Amino acid sequence: MALATSISSLGCYALCGWLLHLPCPPPHACSRGLSLEGLGSVLAGMLGSPLGTASSFPNVGTVSLIQAGSQRVAHLVGLLCVALGLSPRLAHLLTTIPLPVLGGVLGVTQAVVVSTGFSNFHLADIDSGRNVFIVGFSIFMALLLPRWLREAPVLLSTGWSPLDVLLHSLLAEHIFLAGLLGFLLENTIPGTRLERGLGQGLPSPFTAQEAWMPQNSREKAAQEYELPLPLQNLCPCIPQQACCLCPLPEDPGNEEGGPAEPGETADLLPGFGEQYPRSSREELRPH
């Protein structure tokens, strides 16, 4: 269950950065997020709660709608949740919310998440029967298999209880199933580079904007994932085993945007130079 939840949380981090027009979260930011979720699950277990903590896709959809990605907003929401947990009467107010209201809120937030995921297909040839089958089959099986396992759990019994728990926890996660099936079908069904979306420039508009972003803009974007200022002073005191939670020192001599060596090419994807001439590349730079 922890493995499936971690995979789902990583998807939440990447999707939240996408919707807020930020670069993909670096490894140290993802490590901090997973570590805090694990710590929250441990504290919840010590307090007697049967449920742990994990990132929520509806919350990511809410962030995209209100565009409130500030850390202060997250801190205030966290304090509000703590206050609700300490006062049973305040927490009881949440149970009085009508179910149609909850359904409407979830419908709006989940619609943003689903539509954002489908927007990634604009780089591939979605009219191709190959891609239509991969997308449709992956989504259909990801919705069908967890329900089938809930109704007939004995059908997936290997005789070894730890393996049964692992398989049930993984196969009950819709996101894991859709990603796994999509990955397997994408790499086993033959297709051209154009059908796979590899011949139309960079993978996404945000990646294209990041690739041709000036150095000062990239540094400003990287600051969004840094530790808070009081915690940055504690980085030298952190043990070597926990250094993955801190940003790595930048190496000015190892910039991705530096000049290419003789015999190397800067356009790794075919057709990128033709689709994005120099004049168009300059337009990608933020003003």
N, C-alpha and C positions, 0 to 999 in steps of 0.2 A: 504493500500500500504506500509506503514511503517513497519507493522508486516511481510509482505512477504519479503520485502527487508532485514530486520534484520535476518530472517532465512537464506536467501541466503548469507548474509555477514558472518554469523557464519560458513557456509560451506566453504567459501573462506578461512577463517582463519585456519580451521582445515586442509584443503587440502594443503595450503601453507606450514604449519609446516611439514606435511607428506612428501612433495616433497623435502624439505630442510633437511630432516632427523633430525627433531627436535621433542621434545615431543609435545603432544597436548597443545594448548594455554590454560593457566589458566584462571579462571573467571575474574580476574582483567584486564588481557590483552584484553579479549573480550569486557569487559565493556568500556574500553578506546576507542577501535575501534568503537563501536556502538555510543558512545557519540560524538566522533569527526565527524562521518558521519552525525549524527543529527545536529550538529553545522554547518557543511558545507551546509546541506540542508536549514537551517534557513538563513544563509548568502546568499545563492543563491536566495532564495525567496525575501529577502530584496533588492537584486540587480535587481529583475525583471525577473529572469530566471524561466521558467516553469518546469525545471528538477532539481532534487536534486543530492546528491552524494551518491555513494554506491560502494562497492567492486566489482571488475570485474574478472570473471573467466579467460578471455583471458590474463589478466595481470599475473594471477597466473601461467598459462601455460608458459608465457614468462619467468618468474622467474625460473621455473624448467628447461628451456632449457639453459639459460645463467648462472644459479646458482649464480646470483648476489642478495643475500639477505641482503646486508649491508644496514644499515640505511642511510649512506651517499648517496648511490645510490637513495634511496627514496627521500631524501631531494633535491638532484639535479633535479630529475624529477619533484618534486613539484614546485621548482623555475622556471623550464622551462615552466610548465603549467601556472604559474602566469604571466610570461612574454608574453606568447601567448595570454592570456586573456586581458592584458593591451594594446596590439598592434593589432588592427584589421587587419593590413596588414600582419603581421606574421601569424595570425590565418587563414587568407585567403589561405595561402600556403597549409594548410591541405586539403582544398577542391579540390586542383589540383591533389591529389594522385589518380591514376586510380583505378577504382573499382576492376579490376582483382587483383591488388596488395593487396588491403584491404582484398579481399576474400581469397587470398592465405595465408596471415598472420593469419587471423581468423581460417582458416582450420587447420593450423599447431598447433596453440595454443589450440584450442578446442579439437584437437585429443589427446593432452597430458592429458587434463583434463578428457576426457571420458575414455581413456585407464587406467588412474590411478584409476578411480572409479571402473572399471571392475576388476582391479587386486585384489580388496577386496574379490572377490568370490572364490579365490583359497583355502580358508579355509573351504568352504562349499562344499557339493556334488553337483556340477553343472550339473552332468549327471542325477540327479533326476528330474522326471517330475514335481514334486511339485515346486522345485526351478526354473526350466525353465519357468513354467507358471507365477510365482510371478514376476520374473525379466521382462519377455516379456510383460505381461499385464500392469505392472506399467509404463514401459517406453512408451508403445504404447498409453495408455490413457493420460499420461502426455504431449505427443506431440499432441494428437487429441483434447482434451477438450478446451485448450485455443483458438485454431483456430475456433472451433465450437461456442464458446462464442462470438468471434469477429464478426462472420457472423450472429449470431442470438442472440443478447443481450437481447431481450425482453422475451426469453424463461426462463430466470432466473430473474423473477421479482416477488418480495414478496409483493410489495405495500408499503414497508417502505424503503425510499431511503438510510438511513445509512447502513442498512443490505445489500441492493443491492450492495453498493460500497464495503463493506467488502468482500462479497462473490466473486465479480468480481475481486478484487485485489488479493485474495488468489488463486482462481481457474485459474487465468491467469499466475501464477508463475509455470513454469515447474518443478523446483526443489521441491517446496512444494508439488505439486501433486504426483510426483514420490515417495517422502519420505513418504507421508501420506498413499498412496495406498500400498506401500511395507510394512509399519508398520502394517496396518490392516490385510493384507493377511498373513503376517508372523505369526501373533498372533492368527489367526482364522483357518488357514488350519493346520490340524494335521501333525506332522512330528517328526522324531527321532532327538535326539541331534546331531547325526553325520550329518544328512541332514542340520541342522541349523548351523553347524560349531562350535558347543560348545564342541566337544570332541577331538580337535586336538591341544591342548595347548593354548597359549595366542592368543589374537585376531589378532595380527599383529607382524611382525618381529621387528618393532620399539618399540612396547610395551614390547616385550620379552627382547630386548636390554636394555630398560629403567628399567625393573624390576630387572635385575641382574647387573645394573650399580653401580659402587662404589659411595660413598657419594660425593667425590670431583667432579666426572663427572656429577652427578645429579645437584650439585650446579652450575657448569659451564653451563649446559643446561638451568637452571632456570634464569641465568643472561641474556639470550637472550630476555626474556620477561619483564625485569625490566625497570623502568623508566630511562630516561637519568640522568646522575649524577647531573646536575644543578636542576632538578625537584625533585630528591630524598630528597634534603634538605627542600623542601616545604611540604613534606608529613605531618609533625606534625601540620602544619597550615591549612590543609584541613579540612573543616567541617565534622561532623560525617555522614551527609547524603551522602557525596561523598567519603567515605572511601573505597567503592567498587572499585574505580579506582586505588588504590594503592595495592602493594603486601602485603599480610598478614605476620606478623613476624613468622619466623620458630619456631616450637616447637621441640627441640631435643628429647624430651621424647615420641613423637608421630610419630615416623618414621614407614613407612609401611614395611621397610625391616628389622625391629627388630625381635628378637626371638619370636616365638609363645608361647602362654601360654599353660599350660598342658591341654590336651583335644582338642586343636585347631589344625587345619591343615593349612599348608602354601600353598598347592596346591588346589585351589578352583575349578579347572576344572578337570574332570575325565580324566585319561590317561596322564596327563601332566608329572608325575614323570617317567612313562615308556618311553614317547617319548623323554624327555629331561633328561637323567641321569646326575649324578653330573659332569661327565667328559664333557658332552655336555654343561652343564650350564656354566662351566668355560670358554668354547670357546666363549660364548656370551659376555663375559666381554671384553670391548675394551682394547687393548694393547697400 
